[in-house]
Amino acid sequence: MRVVVLDGETLNPGDLDWSPLTRFGALECHPHTTPEQLLERAEGAEILLTNKVVLDRSVIEALPALRYIGVTATGVNVVDLDAAAERGIVVTNTPAYGPESVAQMAMAHLLHHSSAVAEHHQAVLQGQWSAATQFCFWNRPLMGLAGKTFGVMGFGAIGQAAARMARGFSMNIQVHTRSPIEGLPDGYRWVDQATLFAESDVVSLHCPQTDANSGFVNATLLATMKPTALLINTARGGLINEADLADALNQGVIAGAGLDVLSSEPPQLDNPLIGARNCVITPHNAWATFEARNNLLSIVLDNLVAWQAGRPINRVC
């Protein structure tokens, strides 16, 4: 069989080992693939691995040898599942490979806002501490986390990991999911969406994006939040109306935002959130710890082993 990795550089910039994939056939790894290169590279492949390269109906129908598509991510919107199903092509994804890593980034944004570590480090480098009249200084109010309320929107593996970490800071946890949850641990409570946004000191988004919730974090909802509140998003950028959030930040409706995702990635330089007041943006790398990527590759291999044995796992089609 012929195995082609279409865009392997994100998962493996060189610190992981692709060689176990050779057990499934002749291996060809590409760091990235443009739409113009796709059909030539995929021609004759029985197995395709993709992260963000789109395999739409026209591509799938042009590849008669294709038997298996492995998405090296959790979301499978890059594959036309109907077209794959019609051809009998198995499609798998890689779920839950790094919930702690993504939750860790949510905590990094939380601590960046509450303790202003980077901001004060820069102030020290600029000589502000050396020029201070007291033994210490701070450029803006610092926020203690104990006793504050951490709101979790979505309570899958990542949301649960973020809640556990926030609980470690002695924060109270509010959870919102589509259906109420009973039997939550001490310090947790399920609330409706309106309560989550109105009462939380921090709202952290951990829900999937659907047609129903795209852009649901808008001006109306942001106006219900505390003016001291922080919004964190390590889920999907499209959950937020970015122009509304930029306005809310610039006008002081909420205190700050920590974002690891934007609606378009890489973003356009004129994205309204780039440079917005108290908005810190990381480049969608919450998932990218070595440990999470190594686990992701292990799941990719397990998926292929199970498929080859006739018992596919993590199958979405």
C-alpha positions as CSV (number, residue, x, y, z in Angstrom):
1,M,0.0,0.0,0.0
2,R,1.0,3.6,-0.4
3,V,0.7,5.9,2.6
4,V,0.8,9.7,2.1
5,V,1.0,12.3,4.9
6,L,-0.2,15.5,3.3
7,D,0.6,18.1,6.0
8,G,2.8,16.5,8.6
9,E,4.9,19.5,9.7
10,T,2.5,20.8,12.3
11,L,2.2,17.5,14.1
12,N,5.8,16.6,13.6
13,P,8.2,19.5,12.9
14,G,11.1,17.0,13.4
15,D,10.9,15.9,17.0
16,L,8.7,12.8,16.4
17,D,9.2,9.6,14.4
18,W,7.2,8.8,11.3
19,S,8.9,5.5,10.7
20,P,6.3,3.3,12.4
21,L,3.9,4.2,9.5
22,T,6.1,2.2,7.2
23,R,4.5,-1.0,8.5
24,F,1.4,-0.1,6.5
25,G,3.2,0.5,3.2
26,A,5.5,2.8,1.3
27,L,5.5,6.1,3.2
28,E,5.6,9.6,1.7
29,C,5.6,12.5,4.1
30,H,5.0,16.1,3.0
31,P,5.4,19.0,5.5
32,H,2.5,20.8,3.8
33,T,0.4,20.4,0.6
34,T,-1.3,23.1,-1.5
35,P,-4.6,22.5,-3.3
36,E,-2.7,22.5,-6.5
37,Q,-0.3,19.8,-5.3
38,L,-2.9,17.6,-3.7
39,L,-4.1,15.3,-6.5
40,E,-0.6,14.6,-7.8
41,R,0.7,13.7,-4.3
42,A,-2.4,11.6,-3.4
43,E,-2.7,9.7,-6.6
44,G,-2.5,6.0,-6.0
45,A,-2.5,6.3,-2.2
46,E,-4.6,3.8,-0.3
47,I,-4.0,5.7,3.0
48,L,-4.1,9.5,3.3
49,L,-3.3,11.4,6.5
50,T,-4.4,15.0,6.8
51,N,-4.7,17.7,9.4
52,K,-5.9,20.7,7.5
53,V,-5.7,19.8,3.9
54,V,-9.3,19.6,2.6
55,L,-10.5,16.4,1.0
56,D,-13.7,17.4,-0.6
57,R,-16.0,15.4,-2.9
58,S,-14.1,16.2,-6.1
59,V,-10.8,15.1,-4.5
60,I,-12.2,11.9,-3.1
61,E,-13.9,11.0,-6.4
62,A,-10.6,11.5,-8.2
63,L,-8.7,9.0,-6.0
64,P,-10.0,5.5,-6.9
65,A,-7.4,3.7,-4.9
66,L,-8.2,5.5,-1.6
67,R,-9.4,3.2,1.2
68,Y,-8.6,5.1,4.4
69,I,-8.4,8.7,5.6
70,G,-6.9,9.5,8.9
71,V,-7.5,13.0,10.3
72,T,-4.6,13.9,12.6
73,A,-7.0,16.1,14.7
74,T,-10.3,15.8,16.5
75,G,-12.4,17.9,14.1
76,V,-13.2,16.2,10.7
77,N,-14.7,19.2,8.8
78,V,-11.9,19.0,6.3
79,V,-13.3,15.7,4.9
80,D,-16.5,15.3,2.9
81,L,-17.9,12.4,5.0
82,D,-20.8,11.8,2.7
83,A,-18.5,11.3,-0.3
84,A,-16.2,9.0,1.7
85,A,-19.1,6.9,2.9
86,E,-20.4,6.5,-0.6
87,R,-17.1,5.1,-1.6
88,G,-16.8,2.9,1.5
89,I,-13.7,4.8,2.7
90,V,-13.0,4.6,6.4
91,V,-12.4,8.0,8.1
92,T,-11.0,8.2,11.6
93,N,-10.0,11.1,13.8
94,T,-7.8,11.4,16.9
95,P,-9.9,12.5,19.9
96,A,-8.7,13.4,23.4
97,Y,-5.0,13.3,22.6
98,G,-4.1,16.3,24.8
99,P,-6.9,17.7,27.0
100,E,-4.4,18.7,29.7
101,S,-2.2,20.6,27.3
102,V,-5.1,22.7,26.0
103,A,-6.4,23.3,29.6
104,Q,-2.8,24.3,30.5
105,M,-3.0,27.0,27.9
106,A,-6.3,28.2,29.3
107,M,-4.6,28.5,32.7
108,A,-1.6,30.3,31.1
109,H,-4.0,32.9,29.8
110,L,-5.7,33.1,33.2
111,L,-2.4,33.6,35.0
112,H,-1.2,36.1,32.4
113,H,-4.2,38.2,33.1
114,S,-4.3,37.9,36.8
115,S,-0.6,38.2,37.6
116,A,0.7,40.1,34.6
117,V,4.0,38.2,34.7
118,A,5.2,39.1,31.2
119,E,4.2,42.7,31.5
120,H,6.1,43.1,34.8
121,H,9.1,41.3,33.4
122,Q,9.2,43.8,30.5
123,A,8.9,46.6,33.1
124,V,11.9,45.2,35.0
125,L,14.0,45.0,31.7
126,Q,13.0,48.6,31.0
127,G,14.5,49.7,34.4
128,Q,11.2,50.5,36.1
129,W,12.0,48.3,39.2
130,S,15.5,49.8,39.4
131,A,14.0,53.3,39.4
132,A,11.2,52.4,42.0
133,T,11.1,54.2,45.3
134,Q,9.7,51.1,47.1
135,F,11.0,47.5,47.2
136,C,8.2,46.5,44.8
137,F,5.8,47.9,42.2
138,W,2.9,46.9,40.0
139,N,1.7,48.6,36.9
140,R,-2.0,47.5,37.2
141,P,-4.2,45.8,39.8
142,L,-3.3,42.1,40.3
143,M,-6.1,39.6,40.9
144,G,-6.1,36.8,43.4
145,L,-7.9,33.7,42.1
146,A,-9.0,32.0,45.3
147,G,-12.7,32.3,45.8
148,K,-13.3,33.7,42.3
149,T,-15.7,31.9,39.9
150,F,-14.4,30.0,36.9
151,G,-17.1,29.4,34.3
152,V,-16.7,26.4,31.9
153,M,-18.7,26.5,28.7
154,G,-18.7,22.8,27.6
155,F,-17.6,20.0,29.8
156,G,-15.8,17.4,27.7
157,A,-12.3,16.2,28.5
158,I,-10.7,19.6,28.0
159,G,-13.4,21.5,30.0
160,Q,-13.1,19.0,32.8
161,A,-9.3,19.3,32.9
162,A,-9.5,23.1,32.9
163,A,-12.1,23.0,35.8
164,R,-9.8,20.7,37.8
165,M,-6.9,23.1,37.3
166,A,-8.9,26.1,38.2
167,R,-10.2,24.2,41.3
168,G,-6.5,23.8,42.2
169,F,-6.4,27.6,42.6
170,S,-9.4,27.3,45.0
171,M,-11.8,28.8,42.4
172,N,-15.5,28.0,42.4
173,I,-16.6,26.2,39.2
174,Q,-19.7,26.9,37.2
175,V,-20.4,24.6,34.3
176,H,-22.8,25.0,31.4
177,T,-23.7,22.2,29.0
178,R,-26.7,21.7,26.7
179,S,-28.2,19.3,29.3
180,P,-28.0,19.8,33.1
181,I,-25.4,17.7,34.9
182,E,-26.1,16.2,38.3
183,G,-23.7,14.8,40.8
184,L,-20.9,17.3,40.2
185,P,-18.0,17.4,42.7
186,D,-18.0,19.8,45.6
187,G,-17.2,23.3,44.5
188,Y,-18.9,22.7,41.1
189,R,-22.4,23.6,40.0
190,W,-24.3,23.4,36.7
191,V,-25.9,26.7,35.6
192,D,-27.6,28.0,32.5
193,Q,-25.7,30.0,29.9
194,A,-27.0,33.4,31.1
195,T,-25.9,32.7,34.7
196,L,-22.5,31.4,33.6
197,F,-21.7,34.6,31.7
198,A,-23.3,37.0,34.2
199,E,-21.8,35.5,37.4
200,S,-18.4,34.2,36.4
201,D,-15.2,36.1,37.0
202,V,-13.6,34.0,34.2
203,V,-15.5,32.4,31.3
204,S,-13.5,29.7,29.5
205,L,-14.9,28.3,26.2
206,H,-14.5,24.5,25.7
207,C,-17.4,23.6,23.5
208,P,-17.4,22.5,19.8
209,Q,-18.5,25.0,17.2
210,T,-21.7,24.2,15.4
211,D,-24.0,26.1,13.1
212,A,-26.2,26.9,16.1
213,N,-23.5,28.5,18.3
214,S,-21.3,30.2,15.7
215,G,-20.7,33.8,16.9
216,F,-22.9,33.3,20.0
217,V,-20.4,35.3,22.1
218,N,-21.7,38.6,20.8
219,A,-22.2,42.2,22.1
220,T,-25.5,41.3,23.8
221,L,-23.9,38.4,25.8
222,L,-20.7,40.3,26.5
223,A,-22.7,43.2,28.0
224,T,-24.0,40.8,30.7
225,M,-20.5,39.9,32.0
226,K,-18.8,41.6,34.9
227,P,-16.6,44.5,33.9
228,T,-13.8,42.8,35.7
229,A,-14.3,39.5,33.9
230,L,-11.9,37.6,31.6
231,L,-12.9,35.6,28.5
232,I,-10.7,32.7,27.5
233,N,-11.1,30.8,24.3
234,T,-9.0,27.7,23.5
235,A,-11.9,26.0,21.6
236,R,-12.8,27.5,18.2
237,G,-12.5,31.1,17.1
238,G,-15.8,31.1,15.3
239,L,-17.6,30.9,18.6
240,I,-17.0,34.6,19.1
241,N,-18.2,37.6,17.1
242,E,-14.7,39.1,16.9
243,A,-15.8,42.7,16.1
244,D,-18.1,42.6,19.1
245,L,-15.4,41.3,21.4
246,A,-12.9,43.9,20.2
247,D,-15.5,46.6,20.9
248,A,-16.2,45.2,24.3
249,L,-12.5,45.2,25.2
250,N,-11.7,48.6,23.9
251,Q,-14.7,50.1,25.6
252,G,-14.0,48.4,29.0
253,V,-17.2,46.2,28.9
254,I,-15.0,43.3,30.1
255,A,-11.5,43.4,31.5
256,G,-9.6,41.2,29.1
257,A,-9.5,38.2,26.8
258,G,-7.1,35.3,26.3
259,L,-7.4,33.7,23.0
260,D,-5.6,30.7,21.4
261,V,-7.9,30.6,18.4
262,L,-9.4,33.0,15.9
263,S,-12.1,32.7,13.2
264,S,-9.5,32.6,10.4
265,E,-6.1,31.0,10.8
266,P,-3.5,32.4,10.1
267,P,-5.4,35.6,10.8
268,Q,-5.5,38.7,8.6
269,L,-3.5,41.5,10.0
270,D,-6.6,43.6,10.2
271,N,-8.4,41.2,12.5
272,P,-10.0,43.6,15.1
273,L,-8.8,41.5,18.0
274,I,-5.1,42.0,17.1
275,G,-4.1,45.0,19.2
276,A,-7.4,45.2,21.1
277,R,-7.2,46.4,24.7
278,N,-6.1,43.7,27.1
279,C,-6.4,41.0,24.4
280,V,-3.6,38.4,24.5
281,I,-3.5,36.0,21.5
282,T,-1.5,32.8,21.1
283,P,-1.2,31.2,17.7
284,H,-3.4,28.1,18.1
285,N,-0.7,26.2,19.8
286,A,-2.4,25.1,23.0
287,W,-2.5,21.5,21.6
288,A,1.1,21.4,20.5
289,T,3.1,20.3,23.5
290,F,5.5,17.5,22.7
291,E,3.5,15.2,25.0
292,A,0.2,15.9,23.3
293,R,1.7,15.6,19.8
294,N,3.4,12.3,20.7
295,N,0.1,11.0,22.0
296,L,-1.7,12.1,18.9
297,L,0.8,10.2,16.7
298,S,0.3,7.1,18.9
299,I,-3.5,7.4,18.3
300,V,-3.0,7.7,14.6
301,L,-0.9,4.5,14.6
302,D,-3.5,2.7,16.8
303,N,-6.3,3.7,14.4
304,L,-4.4,2.3,11.5
305,V,-3.6,-1.0,13.3
306,A,-7.3,-1.4,14.2
307,W,-8.4,-0.6,10.6
308,Q,-5.9,-3.1,9.1
309,A,-7.2,-5.7,11.5
310,G,-10.8,-5.1,10.3
311,R,-11.9,-3.5,13.6
312,P,-11.7,0.3,13.1
313,I,-11.6,2.5,16.1
314,N,-12.3,6.3,16.4
315,R,-14.3,5.9,13.2
316,V,-16.4,8.9,12.1
317,C,-17.4,7.4,8.7
